Amino acid sequence: MRKNQPLLFFKSNRELRPVSHQADQTKEVVFKRGILPGVLQCARTTFQPGAIVSAHSHDSMAELFHVITGSLLLKVDGAQHFIKAGDAFLIPSKCIHAFDIVERTDVIYMNFEMESLPPMA
């Protein structure tokens, strides 16, 4: 950051919105498109034990997740990965993924336009 450059602060308005592909799940939107180049949104959600996020993909969006508390079972490309508090993972566009929530789990995630990311190997 350049000297004397103003910091960006994001104050939540505690707006809860439905998750687009999981109607019974809500998210708190921290900030929306237009704040940072290539970032569509940053949100926080709490999953309850036993919740299931069904298999889905996104055509032109990548998702970066950071698990704050709890744990989940990530299912992607036929493999399963146990994800716990402190772990982070990136889901590229067009990648079919699903979650089984093991325990109460708090997640922060950011959605990116794929064009804004460097090529993935």
VOGU-3710 file (C-alpha; in Angstrom, 3 decimals, decimal comma):
1> mrknqpllff> 0,000/0,000/0,000  1,318/3,426/-0,919  2,037/5,939/1,813  -0,996/8,086/2,657  -3,331/5,865/0,647  -6,693/5,603/2,419  -7,711/2,259/3,823  -10,973/0,617/2,830  -13,267/-0,307/5,693  -16,332/-2,485/5,260
11> ksnrelrpvs> -19,075/-2,183/7,840  -21,721/-4,818/7,605  -25,313/-3,727/7,547  -26,164/-7,249/8,784  -28,174/-7,792/5,612  -29,057/-11,482/5,369  -29,788/-12,755/1,874  -30,589/-16,235/0,590  -27,756/-18,224/-0,953  -28,635/-18,451/-4,652
21> hqadqtkevv> -28,341/-22,247/-4,980  -29,423/-23,118/-1,416  -32,726/-21,393/-0,667  -32,872/-22,507/2,983  -29,414/-21,037/3,726  -28,696/-17,335/4,295  -25,520/-15,296/3,967  -24,416/-11,952/5,365  -23,025/-9,892/2,495  -19,893/-8,018/3,637
31> fkrgilpgvl> -19,419/-6,198/0,338  -20,687/-6,445/-3,231  -19,396/-5,997/-6,767  -17,641/-2,714/-7,463  -15,564/-2,448/-4,286  -12,546/-4,474/-5,490  -11,769/-5,215/-9,153  -12,842/-8,721/-10,171  -14,542/-9,474/-6,843  -18,273/-10,117/-7,124
41> qcarttfqpg> -18,944/-10,348/-3,400  -17,561/-11,249/-0,013  -19,974/-12,973/2,340  -20,171/-14,876/5,594  -22,458/-17,753/6,405  -23,058/-20,188/9,235  -24,005/-23,755/8,369  -25,800/-25,922/10,909  -24,751/-29,533/11,598  -26,140/-31,951/9,029
51> aivsahshds> -26,754/-29,270/6,407  -26,051/-30,274/2,827  -25,051/-27,949/0,008  -26,079/-29,896/-3,064  -23,792/-30,406/-6,056  -23,558/-27,340/-8,280  -21,106/-25,301/-10,345  -20,697/-21,731/-11,555  -20,101/-20,935/-15,230  -17,865/-17,883/-14,911
61> maelfhvitg> -17,133/-17,483/-11,211  -14,524/-18,902/-8,831  -15,067/-19,130/-5,064  -12,453/-18,801/-2,329  -13,561/-20,198/1,051  -12,002/-19,758/4,496  -13,425/-21,940/7,274  -13,442/-19,936/10,513  -15,000/-22,502/12,868  -16,295/-26,045/12,500
71> slllkvdgaq> -15,732/-28,538/9,710  -17,230/-29,839/6,492  -16,772/-32,567/3,934  -16,002/-31,039/0,532  -16,927/-33,182/-2,473  -15,277/-32,176/-5,735  -14,327/-34,065/-8,899  -15,223/-37,428/-7,350  -12,972/-36,899/-4,321  -13,838/-36,023/-0,734
81> hfikagdafl> -11,786/-33,678/1,439  -12,227/-33,082/5,180  -11,973/-29,318/5,735  -11,610/-27,861/9,237  -11,306/-24,465/10,926  -8,325/-22,555/9,555  -8,393/-24,272/6,155  -9,042/-22,414/2,909  -9,812/-23,698/-0,579  -10,517/-22,366/-4,073
91> ipskcihafd> -13,250/-23,741/-6,349  -12,635/-22,780/-10,006  -15,507/-22,062/-12,381  -17,325/-25,017/-13,947  -16,099/-27,301/-11,128  -18,961/-29,337/-9,646  -18,778/-29,201/-5,861  -20,903/-30,007/-2,812  -20,573/-29,855/0,994  -21,775/-31,992/3,891
101> ivertdviym> -21,602/-29,969/7,098  -20,146/-32,003/9,963  -20,698/-29,493/12,788  -21,758/-25,851/13,134  -19,444/-24,148/10,648  -18,722/-20,470/9,982  -17,338/-19,667/6,536  -16,187/-16,476/4,830  -16,067/-16,618/1,058  -15,312/-14,411/-1,913
111> nfemeslppm> -16,641/-14,819/-5,439  -14,333/-13,782/-8,292  -14,904/-13,228/-11,980  -12,781/-15,915/-13,656  -11,290/-13,359/-16,072  -9,728/-11,543/-13,113  -7,723/-14,588/-11,961  -4,441/-15,787/-13,447  -4,610/-19,040/-15,440  -4,910/-22,110/-13,233
121> a> -2,669/-25,094/-13,883
//
